[in-house]
């Protein structure tokens, strides 16, 4: 029995564990390590923030994992040596035959001066709860929602947040005395899909939400409640930011980011293998040529599972990473749109857009339920 150690139990880690259990249960022992005791979909933060869903209701305990040959261990990874595949946690040490790093991206609010003191975010459960409490007392004023750095998780999420916030403030009767502005360093919301970008910009315009592409907030001045940009300072009563993302510190210390772009783990874009033999990286921490989103980590897990199977059986991997994924986008009013992206299988990326509908809202819910059934054997 070979041992596969998976660090991180998000989309990528869960999908990989389920696939290895299904295809190699008699050939590999899978150890899945995560510091948390439960899984949460990224979109669940919007449920907490705008739909009064309690945090405990969106957590799925890892104790519910029941795949043959898969062991889950709640541990904090403290050191990784990719040369020897030696991993140290706060409770144990491992020397697996195959190592897969799927530790995701951490947030670095301190990278934007003043943001930690005077800004809010909803990319973490704690941040969503804190912003929800702030919104309870918000009675109108200037709201800025800014993307503080690129890349970041789930490209549609900032625009979903803006549209759902508009809906909430309208319902509470304070939208008419609130000015909303979305600021992004990107030239368009979803660069790979002009149709999706146009639909999002049109939806923002229809809701009287100012959209400022190609601009960056460099700092906040908490004393004056001003967002600092190169073209001038902007006042705010409420500042919501998508914080700068970075690899976890333990990944950076491991040397895995050498050769990667902007501090991310260098990988072969076809196989997701790092420069170190039998060491892979998938998901948000990897420097693959796709956006940071769970659906692409899930697709990467399929590629790595096939690659591990081929390696163990002495054959050539039959699959290369295609960078495919479906992203559902909340437009408010119970309507959900969809972009179906394929980054790597053809000569150029394609990403057709499906207009918002109640049917796609049901499809999003069904897709989430299917993943939980697959990952947790519910």
C-alpha positions, -999 to 999 in steps of 0.1 A, spaced: 0 0 0 13 34 -10 5 64 12 -9 96 -4 -9 126 20 -33 154 11 -28 187 29 -60 207 29 -96 195 27 -113 221 5 -127 214 -30 -94 200 -43 -85 179 -13 -120 164 -9 -124 156 -45 -90 140 -47 -97 119 -16 -130 107 -29 -116 98 -63 -86 79 -49 -109 60 -26 -131 51 -56 -104 41 -80 -74 30 -59 -89 18 -26 -69 -14 -26 -37 3 -37 -33 35 -16 -39 47 19 -51 83 18 -44 106 48 -63 139 45 -51 167 69 -69 200 76 -67 224 105 -104 229 106 -130 204 118 -155 211 91 -160 222 54 -179 252 43 -187 263 7 -174 297 -2 -208 309 -12 -221 301 23 -206 334 35 -232 352 14 -259 331 31 -245 342 65 -242 378 55 -274 384 36 -298 357 45 -294 353 82 -281 318 80 -262 309 112 -226 298 107 -232 264 123 -258 256 97 -233 258 67 -205 237 83 -202 201 72 -181 181 98 -152 162 85 -162 135 109 -189 126 83 -162 115 59 -166 78 53 -146 67 22 -127 34 23 -90 39 27 -93 76 37 -83 88 71 -91 124 82 -69 141 108 -75 175 122 -40 189 125 -21 221 117 7 217 91 39 233 106 66 223 81 69 208 46 101 195 30 92 189 -7 126 173 -14 119 144 10 81 147 12 85 150 50 56 168 66 54 180 102 21 189 119 13 200 155 5 164 163 25 141 140 51 136 112 46 120 78 67 106 51 42 97 23 50 82 -11 30 110 -27 23 144 -14 -5 168 -26 -5 203 -13 -40 218 -14 -38 243 14 -55 271 -4 -48 308 0 -47 329 32 -58 365 35 -33 393 42 -54 423 54 -22 440 67 -10 443 31 -34 472 27 -25 498 54 -55 508 75 -77 480 62 -74 459 94 -85 489 115 -113 503 94 -124 478 68 -147 448 66 -145 416 45 -168 386 39 -144 360 25 -141 344 60 -169 332 82 -157 355 110 -155 384 86 -190 377 72 -204 377 108 -186 409 117 -199 427 85 -234 413 91 -234 429 126 -221 462 111 -249 462 85 -275 459 112 -267 494 123 -259 509 89 -283 537 81 -270 550 48 -239 568 35 -210 561 12 -202 524 6 -170 513 -12 -165 477 -21 -129 473 -34 -108 444 -48 -75 451 -31 -53 427 -50 -53 401 -78 -56 371 -79 -84 365 -54 -108 336 -48 -140 334 -68 -139 362 -94 -177 369 -94 -179 371 -55 -173 409 -52 -200 416 -77 -224 391 -60 -217 409 -27 -225 443 -43 -258 432 -58 -269 413 -27 -260 443 -5 -281 466 -29 -310 442 -24 -306 442 14 -304 479 17 -334 483 -6 -354 459 15 -345 479 47 -354 512 31 -319 529 32 -307 523 -3 -320 557 -15 -296 574 9 -266 552 1 -240 557 -26 -224 524 -37 -191 521 -56 -172 490 -68 -135 495 -74 -113 469 -90 -78 469 -105 -91 446 -133 -103 459 -166 -134 438 -165 -152 416 -140 -146 383 -158 -119 389 -184 -122 354 -200 -160 360 -207 -170 393 -223 -207 383 -221 -205 376 -184 -186 409 -178 -212 428 -198 -241 412 -178 -224 421 -145 -216 457 -155 -252 461 -168 -266 447 -135 -245 471 -115 -255 501 -136 -292 492 -133 -288 492 -96 -271 526 -95 -238 510 -83 -208 529 -97 -182 507 -113 -146 518 -114 -124 493 -133 -86 498 -136 -83 514 -102 -68 503 -70 -72 513 -33 -37 514 -19 -46 523 18 -73 534 41 -70 565 64 -91 553 94 -90 588 110 -106 605 80 -125 574 66 -108 579 33 -97 553 7 -64 563 -8 -60 559 -46 -36 574 -71 -63 596 -85 -74 610 -52 -90 601 -18 -125 587 -17 -147 591 14 -166 562 28 -189 554 57 -185 517 51 -155 501 34 -157 464 23 -126 450 8 -115 417 -8 -82 413 10 -49 405 -7 -44 367 -10 -12 348 -4 0 313 1 0 300 37 33 309 55 42 272 59 40 268 21 62 299 15 88 286 40 89 252 22 105 266 -9 76 254 -31 70 289 -44 104 292 -60 97 295 -98 61 303 -93 45 336 -102 41 362 -75 47 338 -47 24 309 -57 35 272 -60 52 264 -93 34 235 -111 34 218 -145 2 232 -160 -6 198 -176 -1 176 -146 -1 199 -115 31 182 -104 57 205 -88 94 204 -97 98 179 -69 90 142 -78 57 129 -65 47 163 -50 16 180 -65 -2 212 -58 -38 219 -66 -63 247 -59 -58 283 -48 -22 278 -37 -10 266 -71 3 287 -100 -19 271 -126 -32 293 -154 -68 295 -141 -87 317 -117 -87 309 -80 -120 290 -75 -132 257 -60 -144 243 -93 -109 246 -108 -94 229 -78 -120 202 -82 -110 197 -119 -73 197 -109 -81 169 -84 -95 148 -112 -62 153 -132 -40 144 -102 -61 114 -93 -56 100 -129 -19 109 -128 -14 91 -95 -32 60 -108 -11 60 -139 21 64 -119 13 35 -96 5 13 -125 35 22 -146 16 38 -174 15 72 -190 -11 96 -177 -39 98 -201 -53 131 -189 -39 166 -189 -54 195 -168 -80 213 -188 -90 240 -164 -127 235 -167 -154 247 -143 -189 261 -139 -193 292 -118 -228 302 -106 -233 339 -100 -259 354 -77 -277 384 -92 -303 389 -64 -340 383 -65 -335 346 -63 -319 346 -98 -285 330 -106 -264 332 -138 -237 308 -149 -204 309 -167 -191 277 -181 -153 281 -184 -128 260 -203 -93 275 -201 -69 249 -214 -84 223 -236 -85 244 -268 -63 271 -285 -79 298 -264 -101 300 -233 -139 299 -238 -165 309 -212 -201 311 -225 -226 329 -202 -261 318 -193 -285 346 -182 -298 346 -146 -328 325 -139 -346 306 -111 -337 274 -129 -300 281 -125 -306 289 -88 -319 254 -85 -290 240 -105 -266 257 -81 -283 241 -51 -283 207 -67 -246 210 -76 -237 218 -40 -258 189 -27 -242 165 -52 -208 175 -41 -216 169 -5 -231 135 -13 -199 126 -32 -174 139 -7 -191 129 25 -211 98 15 -242 114 29 
